[in-house]
Amino acid sequence: MTDQPSGKQPPSVRIFGKAESALAYAIRDFLHRGDVPFEWTELKNDEQAREVGVENLSAQRLPVCIFSDGTRMEAPTIRQITEKLGWFRDPSRSEYDLAIYGAGPAGLSAAVYGASEGLRTVVIERSVVGGQAGTSSKIENYLGFPQGVSGADLAKAAREQACRFGAEILMLREGVRGEFHPGKGIGYLADGTKIVAHATICATGVAYRHLNLPNEDRFQGIEVYYGAGSSEAQLCGGEDIFVVGGGNSAGQAVMYFARYARKVTMVIRGGGLEQTLSQ
């Protein structure tokens, strides 16, 4: 099966892999949320695997990513893909006026306001720009978009706006601890980088509460997903999908997946959706 979820532009990356691959899902989700056009080809047997240069369908070298300039990566990490796209950068300054942890709508808004006022601004994001909102098929309660906007489009526009004012965005970086001194703070990132800033904003968003099902870790990223990555919806034709949760994110996921899946079932603990789902 070949699919191009970001089909408005020619693919920047072609991905070849097997269906039940958590790494292939992570790559697709990252590229989709980062608004990078890609083409996904599902390999179904050893012969197809050999056609892309690996010995069989069980090879540890899968998935294979081929970029538009011909660069080939086998079982790449998200960090390697980020570096290839030119998105992984080191801080350009030894000290900032404003450091923002989290690049969701709140963090990006703060970056626009801070940078537009001339503050030396840096945004630290452990994943991809957009946060939880970046996975949403449609956001209808955000200022300035009366007809609604997709999370990916909102994240892209906000990122461009923040960068135009001079904000720096450091992706795939995670803050692990901080120190506070008179007039400044020091944030320590997981890779040892230090971020010194006179003011700090934490906009780190949410962490998904897991269901703690038997064997959940084994199936996560293969048949169990958190956040209902919209990159997967077009790959769910003929499938039965269960969405656990009754909030707005769950409702948006149901509406989006229903376009492609055979059947979508919402599972909730309460007796109805009136108290948890926006009209």
N, C-alpha and C positions, 0 to 999 in steps of 0.2 A: 504494500500500500504506500502510495506517495501522497503527501499532503503538504500544502504551503499555507499555514495559518496566517502569515503576514503577507498575503498575496497581492498587495498593492504595488510592490516593487519587485524587481528581480532578486532572487535570494542572494544574500551575502555569504551564507553558510549552507552547505548541503550536509545533512546528517544521515548516516546509515547505521542501523542498529536493530536489535530485536525488540519485540513489544514489551516483554517483561524485564525492563532494565531501569532501575532507579536512577542511574547516572544519565541515561538518555532523557528521562523525564526532567531531571534537574537542568540539563542543558537547554532543552526546549523551553522550559518555564523561564529560565534566565533570559534567553534571547527574546522571547515573546514580551516579557515585562520590560526589557530594555529597548523594545521597538526595533529590533534587528531582524530584517526579513530572512527567513530560512526555509529550507525544503527538507521535509522528513521522509525518508524511505525506509519502510519496515522490511527487514530481511527475514524470510520465512524458512529457509533451508540452507544447508551447507554450501550448495552450489552458488547461491546468491552471495553468501559470505565470501567465497573464494573470488567472485567477480570484483569485489572491492578490496582484495588483497589480504584477507585474513583466512586462516586455515579452516575454520568451521564456525557454526553459529554459537558455540560455547566459548569462543576465544575471549581471553581477557583483554584483547586489544580493541574490542568493540565498546562503545560506538566509535565510528570513524567520522571525523569532521573534515570537510574540504572547503576551504575558503575561496572567495572569488579570485584571489591572486594565485591560486594553485597550492597554497600551503595545506599540508595534510597533518592532522593530529589524530592520534589513536588514544582512545579512552582519556581525553584531556580533562583536567580539573577546571572548575569555573575560574579559578585564578589564572590559569594559562589562557583561557579564552578571553578573559578581561584584558590581559596584557596584549594579546594579539589584536584586539579591537582598539588598543591605545587608551583604554579607560583607567588603567591602574597607574596611579601617579604618587609621587612622594610630595609631602608638603613643600611649598615654594618659599615659605617664610619660617623664621625661627620663633615668631610671636605674632599673634592675631589679636584684633580687637574683640572678635566674637567667634566662638566655636559652637557649632550646633551638632548635636548627636541625634541622628535620624533624618532620613531624607524622604519622609512621607509628606503629605500636604502641609502639615503643621511646620515641619522643619524647613521645607522649601519656601513657605510663606515668610518665615522668619529670615531666611537667607535673602529673599528679594528685598524685604524692608531694610534689613541691616546694610546690605551691599549698596542699595540705592542711596543711602545716607552717607556713603563714603567710608563705612567701617570695613576694615580688613576682615573678611568673613570666610570661614571654612566650614564645610559640612562633612561629617563623618558618617558613612553608611556601611553597615556590615553585609548588606546584600545588594539589591539593585534599587535605583531611584524609583520612588513611587510608593514604597511601603505596601501595607495591606490594600490601600486604595488602588494600587497599580493592577491588582488582580480583578477588580470590579468591572463587570460588563457595562454598567451604567450608573453614574452618580447624579442624582437629581436635586440634591439639597446643598450644592456648592455655589457660593456667590459668583454671579456673572455668567451662569450657564442655565438659563431658564428652560431650555429644552433638554437638559441633561448632557453629560459628557462621559465618555469611557474613562476608566481609571488610567489606562495607558496614555491616552491623549492628554489628560490633565497633567500627568507626570512629565510628559515630554515638553509641554508648553511651559510648565513651571521651571523645569530644569534650564531650558533655553533662556528664560527671563532672568533667573538667578545668575547664570553664567555671563549674560550680557552686561550685568552690573558689576561683574568682577568677582563673584563668589567662586571659591574653589570647592570641588566635590571630590572627596576621597572615598572610592568605592572598595568594597570587600575589606573594610577595616572595622575593627570592633573595639570599643572602649571597655577596659576591664577594671580600672580603678582611677581615682582622682585624688589630688591634693589641693588644698585651698590655702592660699597665702594672702596677706594684705594686698588688695588691688589686682590679684591675678590668680588663676587656677592652672593646674597642670593635669592634663588627661593622659593616661598611659594606655596605649593601644596594645592589642594582643601580640603584635609582631615586634613590640619594643619601642615603637615610635612614640615621641612625646609631643603633645599639642599644648602649647602655652597660650593662654588667652585671658584678656581682662574680664570678659563676661562669658558665661556658658549657658546654653539652653539645652535641656534634655527633652527630646521629642521622640522617644524610642518606641512609641506605639504599644502594640499588644503582643503577647505570646499565646499561641493556641493551647487551650486546655485539651489534653489528649484523652481519648476514650479508654485507654489501657485495656484493650481487647487482647485475648490470647493470640500470640504470634504476630502482634501488630507491627513490631519492629521489622519482622521478616518481610512484610508486605508493604511497608510504607514506601511511597514513591513508585509502587508497581500497581497495586489495586486499591490502596488506601492513601488518600491525599488530604492534606490540611490546606485550606484556602481555596480549593476548587480552581486550580490554575486554568484560566481560560484558554491556554495553549492546547489543552487536552480535549476541549469540547468537540472540535471537528473530527477528532479521532474516535469518537464514541458512537458512531453510527451503528444502530442495531443493538446497542447495549442497554442493560437495565442499570440505572444509576440510583443510588440511595444517598441523600443529603441529610446529614444529622445536624439539627439545629433549626431554630425558628426565628432568628434575627434577620436584619436586612441583608447581610452578606449571604446568608443561606437562601433567602428569597431571590436575590439577584442570580445566584448560581443556578437555582432551579429554572428560572426563566431562560438563562443562556443555554444550559445543557439540553433543555427541552426542544431546542431547535434541531438537534442532531440525534439524540438518543432515542431508543425505542420507547422507553418509559422512564420517568423520573419520579421517585417517591421521596417525600419529605418526612423525616422521622423526628417527632418532638415529644417532650415529656408532658406538656400541658394539654388542655382540652381544645385549644384553638390558637389562632395566630394574632388575635386582636390586640393583645397586650405586648407583643414582641416585634411585630412587623409593621413598618410604616405603611400608611395608606397608599 
